Amino acid sequence: MGFLSLGKLIAPSNLEEALHFSRFEVLSITLIHGIRVADLPMHHKDPFDRMLISQALVEGLTIITVDQVFKLYDVPLFIQDK
């Protein structure tokens, strides 16, 4: 898990079990997510973040983030202060 090694995510060693217990649903990347990401303006250079934005737009989801660049997209946000 890259985010764990970068120190950007704190997660239990049994992350999959914890997500299941908390009733979170894992969202797979689909073809429509990939197609939609190509239509996004290049405000954000990180391809992973661009995919999150695409998924949120396609699925009607809200993104929780501290990244202020997300505000440049027309996507529902819950901005966390650092």
C-alpha positions as CSV (number, residue, x, y, z in Angstrom):
1,M,0.0,0.0,0.0
2,G,1.8,3.1,-1.2
3,F,-0.1,5.6,0.9
4,L,0.9,3.7,4.1
5,S,4.6,3.8,3.1
6,L,4.3,7.6,2.3
7,G,2.8,8.3,5.7
8,K,-0.4,9.7,4.0
9,L,-2.7,7.0,5.4
10,I,-2.9,5.4,8.8
11,A,-4.6,2.1,8.6
12,P,-4.9,-1.1,10.7
13,S,-3.0,-4.2,9.5
14,N,-6.3,-5.8,8.9
15,L,-7.7,-3.0,6.7
16,E,-9.9,-5.3,4.5
17,E,-11.6,-6.8,7.6
18,A,-12.0,-3.3,9.2
19,L,-13.6,-1.9,6.1
20,H,-16.0,-4.9,5.9
21,F,-16.9,-4.5,9.6
22,S,-17.5,-0.8,9.1
23,R,-19.8,-1.6,6.2
24,F,-17.6,0.3,3.7
25,E,-17.9,-0.9,0.1
26,V,-14.8,-1.1,-2.1
27,L,-15.3,0.7,-5.4
28,S,-13.6,-0.9,-8.5
29,I,-12.4,1.2,-11.4
30,T,-14.6,0.6,-14.4
31,L,-14.4,1.5,-18.1
32,I,-16.7,4.5,-17.6
33,H,-14.5,5.9,-14.9
34,G,-11.5,5.7,-17.2
35,I,-13.5,7.3,-20.1
36,R,-14.7,10.1,-17.8
37,V,-11.2,10.9,-16.4
38,A,-10.1,11.8,-20.0
39,D,-12.7,14.5,-20.0
40,L,-11.5,16.2,-16.8
41,P,-9.6,19.5,-17.1
42,M,-5.9,19.1,-16.0
43,H,-6.2,21.1,-12.8
44,H,-4.8,18.1,-10.9
45,K,-1.7,16.3,-12.2
46,D,-1.9,13.2,-10.0
47,P,-3.5,10.4,-12.0
48,F,-4.8,8.6,-8.9
49,D,-6.6,11.8,-7.6
50,R,-8.0,12.4,-11.1
51,M,-9.4,8.8,-11.0
52,L,-11.0,9.5,-7.6
53,I,-12.6,12.7,-9.0
54,S,-13.9,10.7,-12.0
55,Q,-15.3,8.0,-9.9
56,A,-17.1,10.5,-7.6
57,L,-18.6,12.2,-10.6
58,V,-19.8,9.0,-12.2
59,E,-21.1,7.4,-9.0
60,G,-22.5,10.6,-7.4
61,L,-20.1,10.4,-4.4
62,T,-18.5,12.9,-2.1
63,I,-14.8,13.1,-1.8
64,I,-13.2,13.7,1.7
65,T,-9.8,15.4,1.2
66,V,-7.4,18.0,2.4
67,D,-6.3,18.7,-1.2
68,Q,-7.5,22.2,-2.1
69,V,-7.0,21.5,-5.9
70,F,-10.2,19.3,-5.8
71,K,-12.2,22.5,-5.4
72,L,-11.4,23.3,-9.1
73,Y,-13.6,20.4,-10.1
74,D,-17.4,20.3,-10.0
75,V,-17.5,17.4,-7.6
76,P,-19.1,17.2,-4.1
77,L,-16.4,17.7,-1.4
78,F,-15.9,17.5,2.3
79,I,-12.7,19.4,2.8
80,Q,-10.7,18.5,5.9
81,D,-8.3,21.1,7.3
82,K,-4.8,19.8,7.8
